[in-house]
Amino acid sequence: MITRKDVMPVNFLKKEKFTGSDTGMRYRMEMTKREVPKEDGADGETVEETVLTVTSWPEPYGYDATPEEEKTREEFPFSEEGIVSGVEWLNGQHARYVKPEK
């Protein structure tokens, strides 16, 4: 199980990607930007929003060596609350990656 204290703070994530693993699952948290419709929605205008993108995938390979179709992503607000939600999401994903014992 991943806990909040296992993950770096927001200030670290502003500058670096954070990776980790937990019993069959690897994961990465990173700050990303995305275009979203402007609040007033005038003429299809968009604004850039900063989000926390959390990715999980099965061991044994690292992020770059794992095929995209094996990765699962979710976006959260780029804040302390977003990190907490990302950790909760990762713990929910964990069962997908644990191999049953023989």
C-alpha positions as CSV (number, residue, x, y, z in Angstrom):
1,M,0.0,0.0,0.0
2,I,1.2,3.5,-0.9
3,T,0.8,6.2,1.6
4,R,1.0,10.0,1.2
5,K,4.4,10.1,2.9
6,D,5.8,7.8,0.2
7,V,5.3,10.5,-2.4
8,M,7.2,13.8,-2.8
9,P,5.6,17.2,-2.1
10,V,4.1,19.5,-4.6
11,N,7.2,21.7,-4.8
12,F,9.3,18.6,-5.9
13,L,6.7,17.7,-8.5
14,K,6.9,21.2,-10.0
15,K,10.4,20.3,-11.1
16,E,10.7,16.5,-11.4
17,K,8.7,13.4,-12.2
18,F,8.3,11.0,-9.2
19,T,8.4,7.3,-9.8
20,G,7.9,4.4,-7.5
21,S,6.8,0.8,-7.2
22,D,4.7,-1.4,-5.0
23,T,4.3,-5.2,-5.2
24,G,4.0,-5.7,-9.0
25,M,2.9,-2.2,-9.9
26,R,5.1,0.7,-11.0
27,Y,3.9,4.3,-11.0
28,R,4.8,7.9,-11.9
29,M,3.4,11.2,-10.8
30,E,4.2,14.4,-12.8
31,M,3.1,17.9,-13.5
32,T,1.5,18.3,-16.9
33,K,-0.3,21.0,-18.8
34,R,-3.5,20.6,-20.8
35,E,-5.8,22.9,-22.7
36,V,-9.3,23.3,-21.3
37,P,-12.2,25.4,-22.5
38,K,-12.3,28.9,-21.1
39,E,-14.9,29.5,-18.4
40,D,-17.0,31.9,-20.5
41,G,-16.6,29.5,-23.5
42,A,-16.4,32.4,-26.0
43,D,-15.5,31.2,-29.5
44,G,-14.0,27.9,-28.4
45,E,-11.1,29.7,-26.5
46,T,-9.0,27.6,-24.2
47,V,-6.7,28.2,-21.3
48,E,-3.7,26.1,-20.1
49,E,-4.3,24.2,-16.9
50,T,-1.7,22.5,-14.7
51,V,-2.7,19.0,-13.5
52,L,-1.1,16.1,-11.8
53,T,-0.9,13.1,-14.1
54,V,-0.6,9.8,-12.4
55,T,0.4,6.7,-14.4
56,S,0.5,3.0,-13.3
57,W,1.8,0.0,-15.2
58,P,2.9,-3.6,-14.4
59,E,6.4,-4.5,-13.4
60,P,9.2,-5.3,-14.4
61,Y,10.0,-2.5,-16.9
62,G,10.4,1.2,-16.4
63,Y,8.1,3.9,-17.8
64,D,9.9,4.3,-21.1
65,A,10.3,0.6,-21.8
66,T,6.7,-0.3,-21.1
67,P,4.2,-0.2,-24.1
68,E,1.6,2.6,-23.9
69,E,-1.2,0.1,-24.0
70,E,-0.1,-1.3,-20.7
71,K,-0.2,2.0,-18.9
72,T,-3.2,3.5,-17.2
73,R,-3.4,7.3,-16.5
74,E,-5.6,9.6,-14.4
75,E,-5.4,13.3,-13.9
76,F,-5.9,15.2,-10.6
77,P,-5.7,18.8,-9.5
78,F,-2.1,19.9,-9.1
79,S,-2.3,20.4,-5.3
80,E,-1.8,18.6,-2.0
81,E,-5.4,17.3,-2.3
82,G,-4.6,16.1,-5.8
83,I,-1.6,14.1,-4.6
84,V,-3.7,12.5,-1.9
85,S,-6.4,11.6,-4.5
86,G,-3.6,10.2,-6.8
87,V,-2.3,8.0,-4.0
88,E,-5.8,6.7,-3.3
89,W,-6.3,6.0,-7.0
90,L,-3.0,4.1,-7.2
91,N,-4.0,2.0,-4.3
92,G,-7.2,1.2,-6.1
93,Q,-5.2,0.2,-9.2
94,H,-2.9,-2.1,-7.2
95,A,-5.1,-5.2,-7.5
96,R,-4.8,-5.2,-11.3
97,Y,-1.0,-5.8,-11.0
98,V,-0.7,-8.3,-8.2
99,K,-0.1,-11.8,-9.6
100,P,-1.9,-14.6,-7.7
101,E,0.4,-16.9,-5.8
102,K,0.7,-20.4,-7.1
